Amino acid sequence: MSLLKLAPPDLDDDVAVSSIVLTPPTTRGRRQRRFRVPRLVRRIVGPLAVIILWQVVCSAGVFTSYEVASPLAVFDAGRQLAEQGVLLPNLLISLRRVAEGLGLGIAIGVVLAVLSGLFRIGEDLLDPVVQAARAVPILGLVPLAIIWFGVGEMPKIFLIALGSTFAIYINTFAGIRGVDTKLVEAGETFGLDRWGLVRKIILPGALPNFLIGLRLALVGSWLIVIVAEEINAQSGLGYLIMQAQTTDRTDIMMMGLAIYAILGLLADAMVRLLERRLLTWRRGFSGA
């Protein structure tokens, strides 16, 4: 039996051997890196544009200084009050009232939402009461709050807590009832008891809705405290605005409103930070 032997090609033959030449990719094939403006800068552009437009309108004489104070006049009024030692103490008092009322409202709202969300008997007993109380105008309770709690700090804290409770309750309750039943069934399959399901599945699933309620409660707290301080108070930002109204100081009134707006933006930014830290497990559409 003969074997075929294959000899290597003779390099001296005039056979053209093709070779592959690897060349680096040209710059045309590379993805162009676009310059991306930081998101914080982009979020500042909108409010900054409003302030510039506000100043331009005031400088053009569209409104008188009595009707609408310019941003420069508002800033100057704030500087004067700060130098007089009036602005910071009243600001801290308003912050303390909001913090106390908001903390109480969050605690009550979460407890009510958990009881109503986890137990049908809790929903039947508590939800109608909460829904009926939510329909009552909170600011209409100011005279009654003064009768019930006097003229001290309690009426203001009570009103703030009441307004915060509803926002927390509604959203947290919806979050609990919106948890996917497949997740609950999976937890039961892995041997989780009732408390384990609540702690590891139901409450984490309701967290996004709770944070939405927290954002609404923060805004509502500032809306309530400004009215409460204007009606019955001897201190706070609302009190400063009320005093400025008696002397026709539009610049001070708008300064107080501007501080409320800034505090609202800061509070919203804090909740957004909490969302990014606590909801790392959630992946959703974040915009194009």
C-alpha atoms as an extended CHARMM CRD file, in Angstrom:
* protein
*
       288  EXT
         1         1  MET       CA              0.0000000000        0.0000000000        0.0000000000  PROA      1               0.0000000000
         2         2  SER       CA              1.5140000000        3.2490000000       -1.0990000000  PROA      2               0.0000000000
         3         3  LEU       CA              1.1850000000        6.4950000000        0.7910000000  PROA      3               0.0000000000
         4         4  LEU       CA              0.8590000000        9.8410000000       -0.8630000000  PROA      4               0.0000000000
         5         5  LYS       CA              3.3370000000       12.3330000000        0.3750000000  PROA      5               0.0000000000
         6         6  LEU       CA              2.5230000000       15.9930000000        0.0720000000  PROA      6               0.0000000000
         7         7  ALA       CA              5.5770000000       18.1310000000       -0.3410000000  PROA      7               0.0000000000
         8         8  PRO       CA              5.5660000000       21.7260000000        0.8770000000  PROA      8               0.0000000000
         9         9  PRO       CA              5.4030000000       24.3480000000       -1.8610000000  PROA      9               0.0000000000
        10        10  ASP       CA              8.6390000000       25.4520000000       -3.3090000000  PROA      10              0.0000000000
        11        11  LEU       CA              9.3590000000       29.0250000000       -2.3720000000  PROA      11              0.0000000000
        12        12  ASP       CA             11.3040000000       29.4310000000       -5.5610000000  PROA      12              0.0000000000
        13        13  ASP       CA              8.2410000000       28.8590000000       -7.7140000000  PROA      13              0.0000000000
        14        14  ASP       CA              6.6950000000       31.8690000000       -9.3600000000  PROA      14              0.0000000000
        15        15  VAL       CA              3.4670000000       31.3310000000       -7.5280000000  PROA      15              0.0000000000
        16        16  ALA       CA              2.0490000000       34.5230000000       -6.0470000000  PROA      16              0.0000000000
        17        17  VAL       CA              1.1960000000       34.0280000000       -2.4520000000  PROA      17              0.0000000000
        18        18  SER       CA             -1.4640000000       36.4140000000       -1.2230000000  PROA      18              0.0000000000
        19        19  SER       CA             -1.0890000000       37.8660000000        2.2280000000  PROA      19              0.0000000000
        20        20  ILE       CA             -3.5030000000       39.6080000000        4.5440000000  PROA      20              0.0000000000
        21        21  VAL       CA             -2.3960000000       43.0270000000        5.6490000000  PROA      21              0.0000000000
        22        22  LEU       CA             -3.9310000000       44.2630000000        8.9100000000  PROA      22              0.0000000000
        23        23  THR       CA             -4.2940000000       48.0190000000        8.9850000000  PROA      23              0.0000000000
        24        24  PRO       CA             -5.5190000000       50.0410000000       11.9350000000  PROA      24              0.0000000000
        25        25  PRO       CA             -9.0610000000       51.3470000000       11.6240000000  PROA      25              0.0000000000
        26        26  THR       CA             -9.3920000000       54.8280000000       10.3080000000  PROA      26              0.0000000000
        27        27  THR       CA            -10.8770000000       57.5830000000       12.3650000000  PROA      27              0.0000000000
        28        28  ARG       CA            -13.9720000000       57.4610000000       10.2100000000  PROA      28              0.0000000000
        29        29  GLY       CA            -14.8590000000       54.0630000000       11.6500000000  PROA      29              0.0000000000
        30        30  ARG       CA            -14.4760000000       55.1600000000       15.1740000000  PROA      30              0.0000000000
        31        31  ARG       CA            -17.4560000000       56.2940000000       17.1190000000  PROA      31              0.0000000000
        32        32  GLN       CA            -17.3530000000       59.9790000000       17.6500000000  PROA      32              0.0000000000
        33        33  ARG       CA            -17.4140000000       60.8760000000       21.3220000000  PROA      33              0.0000000000
        34        34  ARG       CA            -19.9880000000       63.5200000000       21.9940000000  PROA      34              0.0000000000
        35        35  PHE       CA            -19.5110000000       66.0800000000       24.6790000000  PROA      35              0.0000000000
        36        36  ARG       CA            -22.1780000000       65.5380000000       27.3160000000  PROA      36              0.0000000000
        37        37  VAL       CA            -23.2410000000       68.3660000000       29.5670000000  PROA      37              0.0000000000
        38        38  PRO       CA            -23.5090000000       67.2230000000       33.2240000000  PROA      38              0.0000000000
        39        39  ARG       CA            -27.0780000000       66.5950000000       34.2430000000  PROA      39              0.0000000000
        40        40  LEU       CA            -26.8300000000       68.9310000000       37.2220000000  PROA      40              0.0000000000
        41        41  VAL       CA            -25.8990000000       71.7720000000       34.8850000000  PROA      41              0.0000000000
        42        42  ARG       CA            -28.8230000000       70.9640000000       32.6120000000  PROA      42              0.0000000000
        43        43  ARG       CA            -31.2390000000       71.0040000000       35.5380000000  PROA      43              0.0000000000
        44        44  ILE       CA            -30.0030000000       74.4540000000       36.5300000000  PROA      44              0.0000000000
        45        45  VAL       CA            -30.4780000000       75.8910000000       33.0450000000  PROA      45              0.0000000000
        46        46  GLY       CA            -34.2870000000       75.9510000000       33.2600000000  PROA      46              0.0000000000
        47        47  PRO       CA            -34.6020000000       77.8820000000       36.5550000000  PROA      47              0.0000000000
        48        48  LEU       CA            -31.7510000000       80.1740000000       35.5210000000  PROA      48              0.0000000000
        49        49  ALA       CA            -33.5350000000       80.9960000000       32.2550000000  PROA      49              0.0000000000
        50        50  VAL       CA            -36.7050000000       81.8410000000       34.2030000000  PROA      50              0.0000000000
        51        51  ILE       CA            -34.7630000000       84.1800000000       36.5000000000  PROA      51              0.0000000000
        52        52  ILE       CA            -33.1210000000       85.9250000000       33.5410000000  PROA      52              0.0000000000
        53        53  LEU       CA            -36.4820000000       86.3390000000       31.7950000000  PROA      53              0.0000000000
        54        54  TRP       CA            -37.9580000000       87.6350000000       35.0420000000  PROA      54              0.0000000000
        55        55  GLN       CA            -35.2160000000       90.2700000000       35.3190000000  PROA      55              0.0000000000
        56        56  VAL       CA            -35.5700000000       91.2790000000       31.6660000000  PROA      56              0.0000000000
        57        57  VAL       CA            -39.3330000000       91.7260000000       31.9990000000  PROA      57              0.0000000000
        58        58  CYS       CA            -38.9350000000       93.8370000000       35.1510000000  PROA      58              0.0000000000
        59        59  SER       CA            -36.1550000000       95.9470000000       33.6050000000  PROA      59              0.0000000000
        60        60  ALA       CA            -38.3070000000       96.5570000000       30.5160000000  PROA      60              0.0000000000
        61        61  GLY       CA            -40.9980000000       98.1020000000       32.7100000000  PROA      61              0.0000000000
        62        62  VAL       CA            -43.6960000000       95.5380000000       31.9890000000  PROA      62              0.0000000000
        63        63  PHE       CA            -44.5000000000       95.5070000000       35.7150000000  PROA      63              0.0000000000
        64        64  THR       CA            -43.9160000000       98.1590000000       38.3200000000  PROA      64              0.0000000000
        65        65  SER       CA            -41.7590000000       97.4400000000       41.3620000000  PROA      65              0.0000000000
        66        66  TYR       CA            -44.9320000000       97.5310000000       43.4640000000  PROA      66              0.0000000000
        67        67  GLU       CA            -46.5080000000       94.7530000000       41.3940000000  PROA      67              0.0000000000
        68        68  VAL       CA            -43.5130000000       92.4740000000       40.7990000000  PROA      68              0.0000000000
        69        69  ALA       CA            -40.0890000000       92.9310000000       42.3580000000  PROA      69              0.0000000000
        70        70  SER       CA            -37.0950000000       92.0970000000       40.1740000000  PROA      70              0.0000000000
        71        71  PRO       CA            -34.6870000000       89.2790000000       41.0920000000  PROA      71              0.0000000000
        72        72  LEU       CA            -32.0520000000       91.8580000000       42.0140000000  PROA      72              0.0000000000
        73        73  ALA       CA            -34.4930000000       93.6100000000       44.3670000000  PROA      73              0.0000000000
        74        74  VAL       CA            -35.4800000000       90.2530000000       45.8890000000  PROA      74              0.0000000000
        75        75  PHE       CA            -31.8350000000       89.3440000000       46.4500000000  PROA      75              0.0000000000
        76        76  ASP       CA            -31.1600000000       92.7380000000       48.0140000000  PROA      76              0.0000000000
        77        77  ALA       CA            -34.1460000000       92.3410000000       50.3640000000  PROA      77              0.0000000000
        78        78  GLY       CA            -32.8520000000       88.9570000000       51.4660000000  PROA      78              0.0000000000
        79        79  ARG       CA            -29.4030000000       90.4040000000       52.0740000000  PROA      79              0.0000000000
        80        80  GLN       CA            -30.8370000000       93.2030000000       54.2110000000  PROA      80              0.0000000000
        81        81  LEU       CA            -32.9060000000       90.7910000000       56.3230000000  PROA      81              0.0000000000
        82        82  ALA       CA            -29.8960000000       88.5120000000       56.7410000000  PROA      82              0.0000000000
        83        83  GLU       CA            -27.7310000000       91.4110000000       57.9120000000  PROA      83              0.0000000000
        84        84  GLN       CA            -30.4290000000       92.3960000000       60.4000000000  PROA      84              0.0000000000
        85        85  GLY       CA            -30.4750000000       88.8680000000       61.8150000000  PROA      85              0.0000000000
        86        86  VAL       CA            -34.1200000000       88.3090000000       60.8720000000  PROA      86              0.0000000000
        87        87  LEU       CA            -34.0210000000       85.8900000000       57.9560000000  PROA      87              0.0000000000
        88        88  LEU       CA            -32.0710000000       82.9190000000       59.3350000000  PROA      88              0.0000000000
        89        89  PRO       CA            -33.9620000000       82.4960000000       62.6600000000  PROA      89              0.0000000000
        90        90  ASN       CA            -37.3490000000       82.5780000000       60.9040000000  PROA      90              0.0000000000
        91        91  LEU       CA            -36.1060000000       80.1790000000       58.2320000000  PROA      91              0.0000000000
        92        92  LEU       CA            -34.9130000000       77.7010000000       60.8700000000  PROA      92              0.0000000000
        93        93  ILE       CA            -38.2560000000       77.9090000000       62.6730000000  PROA      93              0.0000000000
        94        94  SER       CA            -40.1410000000       77.0690000000       59.4710000000  PROA      94              0.0000000000
        95        95  LEU       CA            -37.7490000000       74.2020000000       58.7590000000  PROA      95              0.0000000000
        96        96  ARG       CA            -38.2750000000       72.8100000000       62.2490000000  PROA      96              0.0000000000
        97        97  ARG       CA            -42.0580000000       72.9410000000       61.8980000000  PROA      97              0.0000000000
        98        98  VAL       CA            -41.9540000000       71.1720000000       58.5480000000  PROA      98              0.0000000000
        99        99  ALA       CA            -39.5440000000       68.5190000000       59.8420000000  PROA      99              0.0000000000
       100       100  GLU       CA            -41.6740000000       67.7390000000       62.9030000000  PROA      100             0.0000000000
       101       101  GLY       CA            -44.9780000000       67.6880000000       61.0140000000  PROA      101             0.0000000000
       102       102  LEU       CA            -43.5440000000       65.7260000000       58.1030000000  PROA      102             0.0000000000
       103       103  GLY       CA            -41.9370000000       63.1260000000       60.3570000000  PROA      103             0.0000000000
       104       104  LEU       CA            -45.2000000000       62.5930000000       62.2120000000  PROA      104             0.0000000000
       105       105  GLY       CA            -47.1680000000       62.4100000000       58.9690000000  PROA      105             0.0000000000
       106       106  ILE       CA            -44.7840000000       59.8740000000       57.4380000000  PROA      106             0.0000000000
       107       107  ALA       CA            -45.0010000000       57.6120000000       60.4840000000  PROA      107             0.0000000000
       108       108  ILE       CA            -48.8090000000       57.7120000000       60.6080000000  PROA      108             0.0000000000
       109       109  GLY       CA            -49.1880000000       57.3250000000       56.8490000000  PROA      109             0.0000000000
       110       110  VAL       CA            -46.8970000000       54.3010000000       56.6520000000  PROA      110             0.0000000000
       111       111  VAL       CA            -48.6010000000       52.5400000000       59.5800000000  PROA      111             0.0000000000
       112       112  LEU       CA            -52.0690000000       53.1050000000       58.1140000000  PROA      112             0.0000000000
       113       113  ALA       CA            -50.9430000000       52.0180000000       54.6410000000  PROA      113             0.0000000000
       114       114  VAL       CA            -49.3440000000       48.8220000000       55.9530000000  PROA      114             0.0000000000
       115       115  LEU       CA            -52.4110000000       47.9010000000       57.9880000000  PROA      115             0.0000000000
       116       116  SER       CA            -54.7720000000       48.6020000000       55.0910000000  PROA      116             0.0000000000
       117       117  GLY       CA            -52.5160000000       47.1060000000       52.4380000000  PROA      117             0.0000000000
       118       118  LEU       CA            -51.6890000000       43.8390000000       54.1690000000  PROA      118             0.0000000000
       119       119  PHE       CA            -55.0370000000       43.0630000000       55.7780000000  PROA      119             0.0000000000
       120       120  ARG       CA            -58.4510000000       43.2590000000       54.1510000000  PROA      120             0.0000000000
       121       121  ILE       CA            -60.1060000000       43.9820000000       57.4860000000  PROA      121             0.0000000000
       122       122  GLY       CA            -57.6790000000       46.8800000000       57.9080000000  PROA      122             0.0000000000
       123       123  GLU       CA            -58.6760000000       48.2280000000       54.5130000000  PROA      123             0.0000000000
       124       124  ASP       CA            -62.3850000000       47.8950000000       55.3420000000  PROA      124             0.0000000000
       125       125  LEU       CA            -61.9970000000       49.6960000000       58.6640000000  PROA      125             0.0000000000
       126       126  LEU       CA            -59.3450000000       52.3350000000       57.9330000000  PROA      126             0.0000000000
       127       127  ASP       CA            -59.5270000000       53.1970000000       54.2460000000  PROA      127             0.0000000000
       128       128  PRO       CA            -63.0260000000       54.7730000000       54.3020000000  PROA      128             0.0000000000
       129       129  VAL       CA            -62.0300000000       56.9600000000       57.2380000000  PROA      129             0.0000000000
       130       130  VAL       CA            -58.8330000000       58.1150000000       55.5490000000  PROA      130             0.0000000000
       131       131  GLN       CA            -60.5800000000       58.7920000000       52.2490000000  PROA      131             0.0000000000
       132       132  ALA       CA            -63.2910000000       60.8220000000       53.9800000000  PROA      132             0.0000000000
       133       133  ALA       CA            -60.7240000000       62.8440000000       55.9360000000  PROA      133             0.0000000000
       134       134  ARG       CA            -58.7230000000       63.4310000000       52.7620000000  PROA      134             0.0000000000
       135       135  ALA       CA            -61.7320000000       65.0850000000       51.1570000000  PROA      135             0.0000000000
       136       136  VAL       CA            -61.8630000000       67.7400000000       53.9110000000  PROA      136             0.0000000000
       137       137  PRO       CA            -59.9260000000       70.9280000000       52.9810000000  PROA      137             0.0000000000
       138       138  ILE       CA            -56.9350000000       71.0390000000       55.3060000000  PROA      138             0.0000000000
       139       139  LEU       CA            -56.7090000000       74.8070000000       55.3110000000  PROA      139             0.0000000000
       140       140  GLY       CA            -60.3610000000       74.9320000000       56.3600000000  PROA      140             0.0000000000
       141       141  LEU       CA            -59.3250000000       73.1790000000       59.5720000000  PROA      141             0.0000000000
       142       142  VAL       CA            -57.1190000000       76.0920000000       60.6780000000  PROA      142             0.0000000000
       143       143  PRO       CA            -59.7850000000       77.6880000000       62.9500000000  PROA      143             0.0000000000
       144       144  LEU       CA            -60.6150000000       74.3130000000       64.5020000000  PROA      144             0.0000000000
       145       145  ALA       CA            -56.9320000000       73.5000000000       64.9930000000  PROA      145             0.0000000000
       146       146  ILE       CA            -56.5200000000       76.7440000000       66.9180000000  PROA      146             0.0000000000
       147       147  ILE       CA            -59.5170000000       75.8520000000       69.1090000000  PROA      147             0.0000000000
       148       148  TRP       CA            -58.2390000000       72.3170000000       69.6910000000  PROA      148             0.0000000000
       149       149  PHE       CA            -54.5500000000       73.0340000000       70.2710000000  PROA      149             0.0000000000
       150       150  GLY       CA            -54.3770000000       76.7300000000       71.1260000000  PROA      150             0.0000000000
       151       151  VAL       CA            -52.1530000000       79.3050000000       69.4430000000  PROA      151             0.0000000000
       152       152  GLY       CA            -48.7770000000       77.6160000000       69.9260000000  PROA      152             0.0000000000
       153       153  GLU       CA            -46.8120000000       75.2810000000       67.6730000000  PROA      153             0.0000000000
       154       154  MET       CA            -49.2070000000       72.3380000000       67.8060000000  PROA      154             0.0000000000
       155       155  PRO       CA            -51.7860000000       73.6570000000       65.2810000000  PROA      155             0.0000000000
       156       156  LYS       CA            -49.0950000000       74.1470000000       62.6290000000  PROA      156             0.0000000000
       157       157  ILE       CA            -47.4970000000       70.7490000000       63.2300000000  PROA      157             0.0000000000
       158       158  PHE       CA            -50.9320000000       69.0980000000       63.2480000000  PROA      158             0.0000000000
       159       159  LEU       CA            -51.8840000000       70.5960000000       59.8840000000  PROA      159             0.0000000000
       160       160  ILE       CA            -48.5480000000       69.6590000000       58.2910000000  PROA      160             0.0000000000
       161       161  ALA       CA            -48.7550000000       66.1200000000       59.6450000000  PROA      161             0.0000000000
       162       162  LEU       CA            -52.3160000000       65.7500000000       58.4090000000  PROA      162             0.0000000000
       163       163  GLY       CA            -51.4330000000       66.8480000000       54.8900000000  PROA      163             0.0000000000
       164       164  SER       CA            -48.3650000000       64.6150000000       54.7770000000  PROA      164             0.0000000000
       165       165  THR       CA            -50.2620000000       61.5720000000       56.0150000000  PROA      165             0.0000000000
       166       166  PHE       CA            -52.6050000000       61.4660000000       53.0320000000  PROA      166             0.0000000000
       167       167  ALA       CA            -49.8690000000       61.6350000000       50.3950000000  PROA      167             0.0000000000
       168       168  ILE       CA            -47.8440000000       58.9160000000       52.1270000000  PROA      168             0.0000000000
       169       169  TYR       CA            -50.8550000000       56.6900000000       52.7360000000  PROA      169             0.0000000000
       170       170  ILE       CA            -52.3100000000       56.7900000000       49.2140000000  PROA      170             0.0000000000
       171       171  ASN       CA            -49.0390000000       56.0400000000       47.4290000000  PROA      171             0.0000000000
       172       172  THR       CA            -47.7400000000       53.4560000000       49.8980000000  PROA      172             0.0000000000
       173       173  PHE       CA            -51.0640000000       51.6220000000       49.9150000000  PROA      173             0.0000000000
       174       174  ALA       CA            -51.0480000000       51.5490000000       46.0980000000  PROA      174             0.0000000000
       175       175  GLY       CA            -47.4700000000       50.2710000000       46.1430000000  PROA      175             0.0000000000
       176       176  ILE       CA            -48.3010000000       47.4190000000       48.5200000000  PROA      176             0.0000000000
       177       177  ARG       CA            -51.3200000000       46.3330000000       46.5250000000  PROA      177             0.0000000000
       178       178  GLY       CA            -49.3650000000       46.7080000000       43.2740000000  PROA      178             0.0000000000
       179       179  VAL       CA            -46.7000000000       44.1280000000       44.1640000000  PROA      179             0.0000000000
       180       180  ASP       CA            -46.6380000000       41.3380000000       41.5640000000  PROA      180             0.0000000000
       181       181  THR       CA            -48.3310000000       38.2060000000       42.9010000000  PROA      181             0.0000000000
       182       182  LYS       CA            -45.7590000000       36.0880000000       41.0690000000  PROA      182             0.0000000000
       183       183  LEU       CA            -43.0770000000       37.4980000000       43.3460000000  PROA      183             0.0000000000
       184       184  VAL       CA            -45.1460000000       36.5950000000       46.3990000000  PROA      184             0.0000000000
       185       185  GLU       CA            -45.6840000000       33.0640000000       45.0710000000  PROA      185             0.0000000000
       186       186  ALA       CA            -41.9580000000       32.7440000000       44.3910000000  PROA      186             0.0000000000
       187       187  GLY       CA            -41.2130000000       33.8130000000       47.9610000000  PROA      187             0.0000000000
       188       188  GLU       CA            -43.6150000000       31.2390000000       49.3220000000  PROA      188             0.0000000000
       189       189  THR       CA            -41.9450000000       28.6070000000       47.1400000000  PROA      189             0.0000000000
       190       190  PHE       CA            -38.5870000000       29.4350000000       48.7170000000  PROA      190             0.0000000000
       191       191  GLY       CA            -40.0710000000       28.9950000000       52.1740000000  PROA      191             0.0000000000
       192       192  LEU       CA            -40.6070000000       32.5850000000       53.2980000000  PROA      192             0.0000000000
       193       193  ASP       CA            -43.1310000000       32.9990000000       56.0780000000  PROA      193             0.0000000000
       194       194  ARG       CA            -45.6060000000       35.8870000000       56.2730000000  PROA      194             0.0000000000
       195       195  TRP       CA            -43.1560000000       38.2640000000       57.9220000000  PROA      195             0.0000000000
       196       196  GLY       CA            -40.4510000000       37.2650000000       55.4580000000  PROA      196             0.0000000000
       197       197  LEU       CA            -42.7320000000       38.0570000000       52.5350000000  PROA      197             0.0000000000
       198       198  VAL       CA            -43.5370000000       41.4550000000       54.0080000000  PROA      198             0.0000000000
       199       199  ARG       CA            -39.9300000000       42.3020000000       54.7760000000  PROA      199             0.0000000000
       200       200  LYS       CA            -38.2260000000       41.0010000000       51.6320000000  PROA      200             0.0000000000
       201       201  ILE       CA            -40.8450000000       41.3130000000       48.9080000000  PROA      201             0.0000000000
       202       202  ILE       CA            -43.8670000000       43.4640000000       49.7220000000  PROA      202             0.0000000000
       203       203  LEU       CA            -42.2230000000       46.4370000000       51.4370000000  PROA      203             0.0000000000
       204       204  PRO       CA            -39.3140000000       46.6800000000       48.9460000000  PROA      204             0.0000000000
       205       205  GLY       CA            -41.8540000000       46.4440000000       46.1210000000  PROA      205             0.0000000000
       206       206  ALA       CA            -43.8360000000       49.3220000000       47.6270000000  PROA      206             0.0000000000
       207       207  LEU       CA            -40.7520000000       51.5140000000       48.1390000000  PROA      207             0.0000000000
       208       208  PRO       CA            -40.9560000000       53.3170000000       44.7520000000  PROA      208             0.0000000000
       209       209  ASN       CA            -44.5220000000       54.4250000000       45.4620000000  PROA      209             0.0000000000
       210       210  PHE       CA            -43.5730000000       55.4780000000       48.9730000000  PROA      210             0.0000000000
       211       211  LEU       CA            -40.8750000000       57.7610000000       47.5790000000  PROA      211             0.0000000000
       212       212  ILE       CA            -43.3970000000       59.3090000000       45.2000000000  PROA      212             0.0000000000
       213       213  GLY       CA            -45.6360000000       59.9880000000       48.1810000000  PROA      213             0.0000000000
       214       214  LEU       CA            -42.6800000000       61.4780000000       50.0350000000  PROA      214             0.0000000000
       215       215  ARG       CA            -42.0570000000       63.9500000000       47.2120000000  PROA      215             0.0000000000
       216       216  LEU       CA            -45.7030000000       65.0040000000       47.2610000000  PROA      216             0.0000000000
       217       217  ALA       CA            -45.6960000000       65.2530000000       51.0520000000  PROA      217             0.0000000000
       218       218  LEU       CA            -42.6540000000       67.5270000000       51.0400000000  PROA      218             0.0000000000
       219       219  VAL       CA            -44.2650000000       69.9600000000       48.6290000000  PROA      219             0.0000000000
       220       220  GLY       CA            -47.5580000000       69.8220000000       50.4960000000  PROA      220             0.0000000000
       221       221  SER       CA            -45.8210000000       70.5410000000       53.8000000000  PROA      221             0.0000000000
       222       222  TRP       CA            -44.4350000000       73.8270000000       52.5100000000  PROA      222             0.0000000000
       223       223  LEU       CA            -47.8130000000       74.8180000000       51.0950000000  PROA      223             0.0000000000
       224       224  ILE       CA            -49.4700000000       74.2000000000       54.4430000000  PROA      224             0.0000000000
       225       225  VAL       CA            -46.8450000000       75.8220000000       56.6360000000  PROA      225             0.0000000000
       226       226  ILE       CA            -46.8810000000       79.0890000000       54.7030000000  PROA      226             0.0000000000
       227       227  VAL       CA            -50.6420000000       79.4600000000       55.2170000000  PROA      227             0.0000000000
       228       228  ALA       CA            -50.4690000000       78.3520000000       58.8570000000  PROA      228             0.0000000000
       229       229  GLU       CA            -47.7280000000       80.8830000000       59.6010000000  PROA      229             0.0000000000
       230       230  GLU       CA            -49.5870000000       83.6800000000       57.8750000000  PROA      230             0.0000000000
       231       231  ILE       CA            -52.7740000000       83.1050000000       59.8610000000  PROA      231             0.0000000000
       232       232  ASN       CA            -51.5030000000       82.4180000000       63.3400000000  PROA      232             0.0000000000
       233       233  ALA       CA            -47.7890000000       82.8450000000       64.0110000000  PROA      233             0.0000000000
       234       234  GLN       CA            -45.2400000000       85.2720000000       65.3550000000  PROA      234             0.0000000000
       235       235  SER       CA            -42.3010000000       83.7570000000       63.5110000000  PROA      235             0.0000000000
       236       236  GLY       CA            -41.3980000000       81.8570000000       60.3640000000  PROA      236             0.0000000000
       237       237  LEU       CA            -41.2030000000       82.6800000000       56.6850000000  PROA      237             0.0000000000
       238       238  GLY       CA            -44.9750000000       82.9170000000       56.3980000000  PROA      238             0.0000000000
       239       239  TYR       CA            -44.9530000000       85.4750000000       59.1980000000  PROA      239             0.0000000000
       240       240  LEU       CA            -42.3510000000       87.5350000000       57.3210000000  PROA      240             0.0000000000
       241       241  ILE       CA            -44.4860000000       87.4550000000       54.1830000000  PROA      241             0.0000000000
       242       242  MET       CA            -47.5480000000       88.5520000000       56.1520000000  PROA      242             0.0000000000
       243       243  GLN       CA            -45.6650000000       91.4170000000       57.7440000000  PROA      243             0.0000000000
       244       244  ALA       CA            -44.3180000000       92.4790000000       54.3520000000  PROA      244             0.0000000000
       245       245  GLN       CA            -47.8580000000       92.6030000000       53.0080000000  PROA      245             0.0000000000
       246       246  THR       CA            -48.8670000000       95.1600000000       55.6320000000  PROA      246             0.0000000000
       247       247  THR       CA            -46.0200000000       97.4360000000       54.5320000000  PROA      247             0.0000000000
       248       248  ASP       CA            -46.3720000000       96.7770000000       50.7620000000  PROA      248             0.0000000000
       249       249  ARG       CA            -42.8820000000       95.2400000000       50.5500000000  PROA      249             0.0000000000
       250       250  THR       CA            -43.3090000000       93.1570000000       47.4250000000  PROA      250             0.0000000000
       251       251  ASP       CA            -39.6020000000       92.3610000000       47.3810000000  PROA      251             0.0000000000
       252       252  ILE       CA            -39.7760000000       90.6600000000       50.7960000000  PROA      252             0.0000000000
       253       253  MET       CA            -42.9230000000       88.7590000000       49.8620000000  PROA      253             0.0000000000
       254       254  MET       CA            -41.3320000000       87.4370000000       46.6900000000  PROA      254             0.0000000000
       255       255  MET       CA            -38.1360000000       86.6760000000       48.5960000000  PROA      255             0.0000000000
       256       256  GLY       CA            -40.1060000000       84.3880000000       50.9190000000  PROA      256             0.0000000000
       257       257  LEU       CA            -41.7450000000       82.6710000000       47.9680000000  PROA      257             0.0000000000
       258       258  ALA       CA            -38.3620000000       82.2510000000       46.2720000000  PROA      258             0.0000000000
       259       259  ILE       CA            -36.9650000000       80.5980000000       49.4080000000  PROA      259             0.0000000000
       260       260  TYR       CA            -39.9110000000       78.1950000000       49.4510000000  PROA      260             0.0000000000
       261       261  ALA       CA            -39.1900000000       77.3420000000       45.8050000000  PROA      261             0.0000000000
       262       262  ILE       CA            -35.4990000000       76.7320000000       46.5170000000  PROA      262             0.0000000000
       263       263  LEU       CA            -36.3140000000       74.5540000000       49.5200000000  PROA      263             0.0000000000
       264       264  GLY       CA            -38.7410000000       72.5850000000       47.3800000000  PROA      264             0.0000000000
       265       265  LEU       CA            -36.0330000000       71.9560000000       44.7650000000  PROA      265             0.0000000000
       266       266  LEU       CA            -33.5750000000       70.8440000000       47.4460000000  PROA      266             0.0000000000
       267       267  ALA       CA            -36.1260000000       68.5220000000       49.0160000000  PROA      267             0.0000000000
       268       268  ASP       CA            -36.9250000000       67.0040000000       45.6290000000  PROA      268             0.0000000000
       269       269  ALA       CA            -33.2160000000       66.5190000000       44.9420000000  PROA      269             0.0000000000
       270       270  MET       CA            -32.8220000000       64.6970000000       48.2630000000  PROA      270             0.0000000000
       271       271  VAL       CA            -35.6460000000       62.2960000000       47.4140000000  PROA      271             0.0000000000
       272       272  ARG       CA            -34.1430000000       61.6990000000       43.9590000000  PROA      272             0.0000000000
       273       273  LEU       CA            -30.8580000000       60.8280000000       45.6600000000  PROA      273             0.0000000000
       274       274  LEU       CA            -32.6830000000       58.3640000000       47.9020000000  PROA      274             0.0000000000
       275       275  GLU       CA            -34.2950000000       56.8170000000       44.8440000000  PROA      275             0.0000000000
       276       276  ARG       CA            -30.9210000000       56.2710000000       43.1920000000  PROA      276             0.0000000000
       277       277  ARG       CA            -29.4820000000       54.7200000000       46.3530000000  PROA      277             0.0000000000
       278       278  LEU       CA            -32.4400000000       52.5870000000       47.4280000000  PROA      278             0.0000000000
       279       279  LEU       CA            -33.7950000000       51.5340000000       44.0480000000  PROA      279             0.0000000000
       280       280  THR       CA            -30.6230000000       50.2380000000       42.4490000000  PROA      280             0.0000000000
       281       281  TRP       CA            -32.4320000000       46.9640000000       41.7560000000  PROA      281             0.0000000000
       282       282  ARG       CA            -35.0500000000       48.6270000000       39.5800000000  PROA      282             0.0000000000
       283       283  ARG       CA            -34.3840000000       49.1850000000       35.9100000000  PROA      283             0.0000000000
       284       284  GLY       CA            -36.7850000000       51.4090000000       34.0590000000  PROA      284             0.0000000000
       285       285  PHE       CA            -36.9520000000       53.8380000000       31.1810000000  PROA      285             0.0000000000
       286       286  SER       CA            -34.8890000000       56.9180000000       32.0220000000  PROA      286             0.0000000000
       287       287  GLY       CA            -35.5770000000       59.0090000000       28.9450000000  PROA      287             0.0000000000
       288       288  ALA       CA            -34.0050000000       59.1750000000       25.5120000000  PROA      288             0.0000000000
